[in-house]
């Protein structure tokens, strides 16, 4: 299997390629090199553990964007049954950058909505690289209203670099669509559980993130702007800036799950397999399912009025300020 390795994983790549080569040599032949293979596999595990124990925010950003990382539809296939995808916003069209529908998680009926980036050039273009148009957000809100009507919990998966900034999207009311989602989610009379599975970029992510419980995968990011966008604004000189600027911006933005948990913006971190979610999609899907079911169990006892009240207080408490009098 051909894997995609990030720059800081090159030493791991070399060892794993060597292991594959040794396995190929010994396959079907009278050569016993299993002890050598086991030594290399142990070394790979130790090396990966060392690298991933001290990741920098920019490196976490690269993992959050990893092309092999599971996307919304992958998780839907892994954790749900009886999924029926619903299409269209009933106003303009269907937006493939946002997918959603009715499903069951452990026999509990839910509505699931999430960003979908797509794999391969053709699908990425079709999904607009996970950047929704206004009709995508209106479709998402239509499904959430359906969940409210039938008293089903809403599960959202967040994974977008941001809302699409094109002229057509602006003409059809991109900012208004996001703003309406924020307002309507704040007063939705059913539980909302959101999970950042990759990138959580700006208002494009927040439009699915006004939730009673917000979780992040261990190596996901959630920020008002991308490190590249931040670097371009702050340090672009003569039309040029470097990856060092991206790293500096990522440090300053405090966009990792660990940072956001310390700021009490999110409610928990879902641990990923060593090496990232793409190393064990089934394992991480199981953990996500456990977090969702625990949250549903906790929230189902609350009345709609109590849900809205606590959701309001939760978001009012985010951030800190100090009042001084003369």
C-alpha positions as a Markdown table, in Angstrom:
| # | Residue | x | y | z |
|---|---|---|---|---|
| 1 | Unk | 0.0 | 0.0 | 0.0 |
| 2 | Unk | 1.4 | 3.4 | -1.0 |
| 3 | Unk | 1.1 | 5.9 | 1.8 |
| 4 | Unk | 1.5 | 9.7 | 1.9 |
| 5 | Unk | 4.2 | 10.9 | 4.3 |
| 6 | Unk | 4.5 | 14.4 | 5.7 |
| 7 | Unk | 7.9 | 16.1 | 5.6 |
| 8 | Unk | 8.6 | 15.4 | 9.3 |
| 9 | Unk | 7.8 | 11.7 | 8.8 |
| 10 | Unk | 10.5 | 11.0 | 6.2 |
| 11 | Unk | 12.7 | 9.0 | 8.6 |
| 12 | Unk | 9.6 | 6.8 | 9.3 |
| 13 | Unk | 9.0 | 6.5 | 5.6 |
| 14 | Unk | 12.5 | 5.2 | 5.0 |
| 15 | Unk | 12.2 | 2.5 | 7.7 |
| 16 | Unk | 8.7 | 1.4 | 6.6 |
| 17 | Unk | 9.9 | 1.1 | 3.0 |
| 18 | Unk | 12.7 | -1.0 | 4.2 |
| 19 | Unk | 10.3 | -3.3 | 6.1 |
| 20 | Unk | 8.2 | -3.7 | 3.0 |
| 21 | Unk | 11.2 | -4.6 | 1.0 |
| 22 | Unk | 12.3 | -7.2 | 3.5 |
| 23 | Unk | 8.8 | -8.7 | 3.5 |
| 24 | Unk | 8.9 | -8.9 | -0.3 |
| 25 | Unk | 12.3 | -10.6 | -0.3 |
| 26 | Unk | 11.2 | -13.2 | 2.3 |
| 27 | Unk | 7.8 | -13.9 | 0.8 |
| 28 | Unk | 7.6 | -17.5 | -0.4 |
| 29 | Unk | 11.3 | -18.1 | 0.0 |
| 30 | Unk | 13.3 | -20.1 | 2.4 |
| 31 | Unk | 14.7 | -17.0 | 4.2 |
| 32 | Unk | 13.9 | -16.2 | 7.8 |
| 33 | Unk | 14.3 | -12.5 | 8.5 |
| 34 | Unk | 11.4 | -12.1 | 10.8 |
| 35 | Unk | 13.6 | -11.1 | 13.7 |
| 36 | Unk | 15.1 | -8.2 | 11.6 |
| 37 | Unk | 11.6 | -7.1 | 10.5 |
| 38 | Unk | 10.4 | -7.1 | 14.2 |
| 39 | Unk | 13.4 | -5.0 | 15.2 |
| 40 | Unk | 12.6 | -2.5 | 12.5 |
| 41 | Unk | 8.9 | -2.4 | 13.3 |
| 42 | Unk | 9.8 | -1.7 | 17.0 |
| 43 | Unk | 12.1 | 1.1 | 15.9 |
| 44 | Unk | 9.4 | 2.6 | 13.7 |
| 45 | Unk | 6.9 | 2.6 | 16.6 |
| 46 | Unk | 9.4 | 4.2 | 19.0 |
| 47 | Unk | 10.3 | 6.8 | 16.4 |
| 48 | Unk | 6.7 | 7.6 | 15.6 |
| 49 | Unk | 5.9 | 7.9 | 19.3 |
| 50 | Unk | 8.8 | 10.3 | 19.8 |
| 51 | Unk | 7.9 | 12.5 | 16.8 |
| 52 | Unk | 4.2 | 12.6 | 17.7 |
| 53 | Unk | 4.8 | 13.4 | 21.3 |
| 54 | Unk | 6.3 | 16.8 | 20.5 |
| 55 | Unk | 4.4 | 18.0 | 17.5 |
| 56 | Unk | 4.3 | 21.7 | 16.8 |
| 57 | Unk | 1.1 | 23.5 | 15.9 |
| 58 | Unk | 2.1 | 23.8 | 12.2 |
| 59 | Unk | 2.8 | 20.1 | 12.1 |
| 60 | Unk | -0.6 | 19.4 | 13.6 |
| 61 | Unk | -2.1 | 21.6 | 10.9 |
| 62 | Unk | -0.4 | 19.4 | 8.2 |
| 63 | Unk | -1.8 | 16.3 | 9.9 |
| 64 | Unk | -5.3 | 17.8 | 10.0 |
| 65 | Unk | -5.1 | 18.3 | 6.2 |
| 66 | Unk | -3.5 | 14.8 | 5.5 |
| 67 | Unk | -5.0 | 13.5 | 2.2 |
| 68 | Unk | -5.6 | 10.1 | 3.7 |
| 69 | Unk | -7.4 | 11.4 | 6.8 |
| 70 | Unk | -11.0 | 10.0 | 7.1 |
| 71 | Unk | -13.7 | 12.5 | 6.0 |
| 72 | Unk | -17.3 | 12.9 | 7.0 |
| 73 | Unk | -18.7 | 10.2 | 4.6 |
| 74 | Unk | -16.0 | 7.8 | 5.9 |
| 75 | Unk | -17.2 | 8.2 | 9.5 |
| 76 | Unk | -20.8 | 8.0 | 8.5 |
| 77 | Unk | -20.1 | 4.6 | 6.8 |
| 78 | Unk | -18.2 | 3.4 | 9.8 |
| 79 | Unk | -20.4 | 4.5 | 12.7 |
| 80 | Unk | -24.0 | 4.6 | 11.4 |
| 81 | Unk | -26.6 | 2.3 | 9.9 |
| 82 | Unk | -29.5 | 3.0 | 7.6 |
| 83 | Unk | -28.0 | 6.3 | 6.4 |
| 84 | Unk | -30.1 | 8.1 | 3.8 |
| 85 | Unk | -28.5 | 11.2 | 2.3 |
| 86 | Unk | -30.7 | 14.2 | 1.8 |
| 87 | Unk | -30.0 | 16.8 | -0.9 |
| 88 | Unk | -30.7 | 20.4 | -1.7 |
| 89 | Unk | -31.6 | 23.6 | 0.2 |
| 90 | Unk | -35.0 | 24.0 | -1.4 |
| 91 | Unk | -34.0 | 27.5 | -2.6 |
| 92 | Unk | -31.1 | 27.2 | -5.2 |
| 93 | Unk | -29.4 | 23.8 | -5.5 |
| 94 | Unk | -27.5 | 21.0 | -3.8 |
| 95 | Unk | -24.0 | 21.7 | -2.5 |
| 96 | Unk | -21.7 | 18.6 | -2.5 |
| 97 | Unk | -19.3 | 20.3 | -0.1 |
| 98 | Unk | -21.8 | 19.6 | 2.7 |
| 99 | Unk | -23.3 | 16.2 | 3.1 |
| 100 | Unk | -26.0 | 15.1 | 5.5 |
| 101 | Unk | -29.0 | 12.9 | 6.1 |
| 102 | Unk | -30.9 | 10.6 | 8.5 |
| 103 | Unk | -29.1 | 7.7 | 10.2 |
| 104 | Unk | -28.9 | 5.6 | 13.3 |
| 105 | Unk | -25.9 | 5.3 | 15.7 |
| 106 | Unk | -26.3 | 2.2 | 17.9 |
| 107 | Unk | -30.0 | 2.2 | 17.0 |
| 108 | Unk | -30.4 | 5.8 | 18.1 |
| 109 | Unk | -32.0 | 7.9 | 15.3 |
| 110 | Unk | -29.9 | 11.0 | 14.5 |
| 111 | Unk | -29.4 | 13.7 | 11.8 |
| 112 | Unk | -25.8 | 13.9 | 10.6 |
| 113 | Unk | -24.3 | 16.9 | 8.7 |
| 114 | Unk | -20.7 | 17.5 | 7.8 |
| 115 | Unk | -18.2 | 19.0 | 5.4 |
| 116 | Unk | -16.8 | 16.7 | 2.7 |
| 117 | Unk | -13.5 | 17.4 | 1.0 |
| 118 | Unk | -13.3 | 14.5 | -1.5 |
| 119 | Unk | -10.4 | 12.3 | -2.6 |
| 120 | Unk | -8.6 | 12.6 | -5.9 |
| 121 | Unk | -8.6 | 15.6 | -8.2 |
| 122 | Unk | -12.0 | 14.9 | -9.8 |
| 123 | Unk | -13.9 | 14.5 | -6.5 |
| 124 | Unk | -12.1 | 17.4 | -4.8 |
| 125 | Unk | -13.2 | 19.7 | -7.6 |
| 126 | Unk | -16.7 | 18.3 | -7.3 |
| 127 | Unk | -16.7 | 18.9 | -3.6 |
| 128 | Unk | -15.0 | 22.3 | -4.0 |
| 129 | Unk | -12.3 | 21.1 | -1.6 |
| 130 | Unk | -14.7 | 21.1 | 1.2 |
| 131 | Unk | -15.5 | 24.9 | 0.9 |
| 132 | Unk | -19.3 | 25.3 | 1.0 |
| 133 | Unk | -21.5 | 27.7 | -0.9 |
| 134 | Unk | -24.5 | 29.4 | 0.8 |
| 135 | Unk | -26.8 | 26.6 | -0.4 |
| 136 | Unk | -24.6 | 24.2 | 1.6 |
| 137 | Unk | -25.2 | 26.0 | 4.8 |
| 138 | Unk | -28.9 | 26.4 | 4.0 |
| 139 | Unk | -29.1 | 22.6 | 3.3 |
| 140 | Unk | -27.4 | 22.0 | 6.7 |
| 141 | Unk | -29.9 | 24.2 | 8.5 |
| 142 | Unk | -32.8 | 22.5 | 6.7 |
| 143 | Unk | -31.6 | 19.2 | 8.0 |
| 144 | Unk | -31.2 | 20.6 | 11.5 |
| 145 | Unk | -34.8 | 21.9 | 11.5 |
| 146 | Unk | -35.9 | 18.4 | 10.4 |
| 147 | Unk | -34.0 | 17.0 | 13.5 |
| 148 | Unk | -35.8 | 19.5 | 15.7 |
| 149 | Unk | -39.2 | 18.6 | 14.2 |
| 150 | Unk | -38.7 | 14.9 | 14.8 |
| 151 | Unk | -36.8 | 15.3 | 18.1 |
| 152 | Unk | -33.5 | 13.7 | 16.8 |
| 153 | Unk | -30.0 | 14.8 | 18.0 |
| 154 | Unk | -27.9 | 16.6 | 15.5 |
| 155 | Unk | -24.3 | 15.4 | 14.9 |
| 156 | Unk | -22.0 | 17.7 | 12.8 |
| 157 | Unk | -18.6 | 16.9 | 11.5 |
| 158 | Unk | -16.4 | 19.9 | 10.9 |
| 159 | Unk | -13.6 | 19.8 | 8.3 |
| 160 | Unk | -13.2 | 22.8 | 6.0 |
| 161 | Unk | -10.5 | 25.4 | 5.2 |
| 162 | Unk | -13.4 | 27.9 | 5.2 |
| 163 | Unk | -16.6 | 29.0 | 3.4 |
| 164 | Unk | -16.1 | 29.5 | -0.3 |
| 165 | Unk | -15.2 | 33.2 | -1.0 |
| 166 | Unk | -16.1 | 33.3 | -4.7 |
| 167 | Unk | -18.3 | 35.9 | -6.4 |
| 168 | Unk | -21.2 | 33.6 | -6.9 |
| 169 | Unk | -21.2 | 32.6 | -3.2 |
| 170 | Unk | -21.2 | 36.3 | -2.2 |
| 171 | Unk | -24.0 | 37.1 | -4.6 |
| 172 | Unk | -26.1 | 34.4 | -3.1 |
| 173 | Unk | -25.5 | 35.6 | 0.5 |
| 174 | Unk | -22.6 | 33.7 | 2.0 |
| 175 | Unk | -22.3 | 35.8 | 5.1 |
| 176 | Unk | -26.1 | 35.9 | 5.7 |
| 177 | Unk | -26.3 | 32.1 | 5.3 |
| 178 | Unk | -23.6 | 31.6 | 8.0 |
| 179 | Unk | -25.1 | 34.2 | 10.3 |
| 180 | Unk | -28.5 | 32.6 | 10.1 |
| 181 | Unk | -27.0 | 29.2 | 10.9 |
| 182 | Unk | -25.3 | 30.7 | 14.0 |
| 183 | Unk | -28.6 | 32.2 | 15.1 |
| 184 | Unk | -30.8 | 29.2 | 14.4 |
| 185 | Unk | -28.4 | 26.7 | 16.0 |
| 186 | Unk | -28.2 | 28.8 | 19.1 |
| 187 | Unk | -31.9 | 28.3 | 19.6 |
| 188 | Unk | -32.4 | 24.8 | 18.2 |
| 189 | Unk | -34.6 | 22.7 | 20.5 |
| 190 | Unk | -32.7 | 19.5 | 20.2 |
| 191 | Unk | -29.2 | 18.3 | 21.3 |
| 192 | Unk | -26.3 | 19.3 | 19.0 |
| 193 | Unk | -23.0 | 17.5 | 19.1 |
| 194 | Unk | -20.1 | 18.8 | 16.9 |
| 195 | Unk | -16.8 | 17.2 | 16.2 |
| 196 | Unk | -13.8 | 18.8 | 14.5 |
| 197 | Unk | -12.3 | 15.9 | 12.5 |
| 198 | Unk | -9.7 | 17.9 | 10.5 |
| 199 | Unk | -9.6 | 21.6 | 9.7 |
| 200 | Unk | -12.0 | 24.0 | 11.5 |
| 201 | Unk | -11.6 | 27.1 | 9.4 |
| 202 | Unk | -13.2 | 30.4 | 10.3 |
| 203 | Unk | -17.0 | 31.1 | 9.9 |
| 204 | Unk | -17.2 | 28.2 | 7.4 |
| 205 | Unk | -16.6 | 25.8 | 10.4 |
| 206 | Unk | -18.5 | 27.8 | 13.0 |
| 207 | Unk | -21.7 | 27.6 | 10.9 |
| 208 | Unk | -21.8 | 23.9 | 12.0 |
| 209 | Unk | -20.2 | 24.4 | 15.4 |
| 210 | Unk | -22.7 | 26.1 | 17.7 |
| 211 | Unk | -23.3 | 23.0 | 19.8 |
| 212 | Unk | -24.1 | 21.7 | 23.3 |
| 213 | Unk | -20.9 | 19.6 | 23.1 |
| 214 | Unk | -17.9 | 20.4 | 20.9 |
| 215 | Unk | -15.1 | 17.8 | 20.6 |
| 216 | Unk | -11.9 | 17.8 | 18.6 |
| 217 | Unk | -9.8 | 15.0 | 17.3 |
| 218 | Unk | -6.3 | 15.1 | 18.9 |
| 219 | Unk | -4.6 | 16.4 | 15.7 |
| 220 | Unk | -7.3 | 18.6 | 14.3 |
| 221 | Unk | -7.3 | 22.4 | 14.3 |
| 222 | Unk | -9.9 | 25.1 | 14.9 |
| 223 | Unk | -9.2 | 28.7 | 14.1 |
| 224 | Unk | -10.5 | 32.1 | 12.9 |
| 225 | Unk | -8.0 | 32.0 | 10.0 |
| 226 | Unk | -5.5 | 29.6 | 8.5 |
| 227 | Unk | -1.8 | 30.0 | 9.3 |
| 228 | Unk | -1.1 | 30.9 | 5.7 |
| 229 | Unk | -3.8 | 33.6 | 5.7 |
| 230 | Unk | -2.5 | 35.0 | 9.0 |
| 231 | Unk | 1.1 | 35.0 | 7.7 |
| 232 | Unk | 0.1 | 36.7 | 4.5 |
| 233 | Unk | -1.6 | 39.5 | 6.5 |
| 234 | Unk | 1.2 | 40.0 | 9.1 |
| 235 | Unk | 4.5 | 39.2 | 7.4 |
| 236 | Unk | 4.1 | 39.2 | 3.6 |
| 237 | Unk | 7.0 | 41.2 | 2.1 |
| 238 | Unk | 7.5 | 41.9 | -1.6 |
| 239 | Unk | 4.8 | 39.3 | -2.4 |
| 240 | Unk | 6.6 | 36.5 | -0.6 |
| 241 | Unk | 6.5 | 34.6 | 2.7 |
| 242 | Unk | 7.8 | 31.2 | 3.9 |
| 243 | Unk | 6.8 | 28.1 | 5.8 |
| 244 | Unk | 8.7 | 29.6 | 8.7 |
| 245 | Unk | 6.1 | 32.3 | 8.7 |
| 246 | Unk | 3.3 | 29.7 | 8.6 |
| 247 | Unk | 4.8 | 27.9 | 11.7 |
| 248 | Unk | 5.1 | 31.3 | 13.5 |
| 249 | Unk | 1.5 | 32.1 | 12.7 |
| 250 | Unk | 0.3 | 28.6 | 13.8 |
| 251 | Unk | 2.0 | 29.1 | 17.1 |
| 252 | Unk | 0.4 | 32.5 | 17.6 |
| 253 | Unk | -3.1 | 31.4 | 16.6 |
| 254 | Unk | -3.4 | 28.8 | 19.4 |
| 255 | Unk | -5.4 | 26.5 | 17.0 |
| 256 | Unk | -4.7 | 23.0 | 18.4 |
| 257 | Unk | -7.2 | 20.9 | 20.3 |
| 258 | Unk | -4.9 | 21.2 | 23.4 |
| 259 | Unk | -4.9 | 25.0 | 23.3 |
| 260 | Unk | -8.7 | 25.2 | 22.8 |
| 261 | Unk | -9.4 | 22.8 | 25.6 |
| 262 | Unk | -7.3 | 24.9 | 27.9 |
| 263 | Unk | -9.3 | 28.0 | 26.9 |
| 264 | Unk | -12.5 | 26.0 | 27.6 |
| 265 | Unk | -13.7 | 26.5 | 24.0 |
| 266 | Unk | -14.1 | 22.8 | 23.4 |
| 267 | Unk | -15.5 | 20.1 | 25.8 |
| 268 | Unk | -13.0 | 17.3 | 25.1 |
| 269 | Unk | -10.3 | 15.8 | 22.9 |
| 270 | Unk | -10.8 | 12.5 | 21.2 |
| 271 | Unk | -7.4 | 10.6 | 21.2 |
| 272 | Unk | -6.1 | 9.5 | 17.8 |
| 273 | Unk | -4.1 | 6.4 | 16.9 |
| 274 | Unk | -0.4 | 6.9 | 16.9 |
| 275 | Unk | 0.5 | 8.6 | 13.6 |
| 276 | Unk | -3.0 | 10.1 | 13.1 |
| 277 | Unk | -6.6 | 9.1 | 12.4 |
| 278 | Unk | -5.6 | 7.8 | 8.9 |
| 279 | Unk | -3.5 | 5.1 | 10.5 |
| 280 | Unk | -6.6 | 3.4 | 12.0 |
| 281 | Unk | -9.9 | 4.8 | 10.7 |
| 282 | Unk | -12.0 | 2.0 | 12.3 |
| 283 | Unk | -10.4 | 2.6 | 15.7 |
| 284 | Unk | -10.9 | 6.4 | 15.7 |
| 285 | Unk | -14.5 | 5.9 | 14.4 |
| 286 | Unk | -15.2 | 3.7 | 17.4 |
| 287 | Unk | -13.9 | 6.4 | 19.8 |
| 288 | Unk | -16.0 | 9.1 | 18.0 |
| 289 | Unk | -19.1 | 6.9 | 18.3 |
| 290 | Unk | -18.4 | 6.4 | 22.1 |
| 291 | Unk | -18.1 | 10.2 | 22.6 |
| 292 | Unk | -21.3 | 10.8 | 20.6 |
| 293 | Unk | -23.3 | 8.2 | 22.5 |
| 294 | Unk | -22.1 | 9.5 | 25.9 |
| 295 | Unk | -23.0 | 13.0 | 25.0 |
| 296 | Unk | -26.5 | 12.0 | 23.7 |
| 297 | Unk | -27.1 | 10.0 | 27.0 |
| 298 | Unk | -26.2 | 13.1 | 29.0 |
| 299 | Unk | -28.2 | 15.6 | 26.9 |
| 300 | Unk | -31.3 | 13.6 | 26.4 |
| 301 | Unk | -32.4 | 14.2 | 30.0 |
| 302 | Unk | -32.5 | 18.0 | 29.4 |
| 303 | Unk | -35.7 | 19.8 | 28.3 |
| 304 | Unk | -35.5 | 21.9 | 25.1 |
| 305 | Unk | -35.6 | 25.1 | 27.2 |
| 306 | Unk | -32.7 | 23.9 | 29.4 |
| 307 | Unk | -30.7 | 22.9 | 26.3 |
| 308 | Unk | -31.0 | 26.4 | 24.9 |
| 309 | Unk | -30.3 | 28.1 | 28.2 |
| 310 | Unk | -27.1 | 26.1 | 28.8 |
| 311 | Unk | -26.0 | 26.5 | 25.2 |
| 312 | Unk | -26.4 | 30.3 | 25.5 |
| 313 | Unk | -24.4 | 30.4 | 28.7 |
| 314 | Unk | -21.7 | 28.1 | 27.3 |
| 315 | Unk | -20.9 | 30.5 | 24.4 |
| 316 | Unk | -21.3 | 33.6 | 26.6 |
| 317 | Unk | -18.5 | 32.3 | 28.8 |
| 318 | Unk | -16.0 | 31.9 | 26.0 |
| 319 | Unk | -13.2 | 34.4 | 26.2 |
| 320 | Unk | -12.0 | 36.6 | 29.1 |
| 321 | Unk | -12.1 | 40.3 | 29.8 |
| 322 | Unk | -11.3 | 42.6 | 32.7 |
| 323 | Unk | -13.3 | 45.7 | 33.7 |
| 324 | Unk | -11.5 | 48.6 | 35.3 |
| 325 | Unk | -13.0 | 51.7 | 36.8 |
| 326 | Unk | -11.2 | 55.0 | 37.1 |
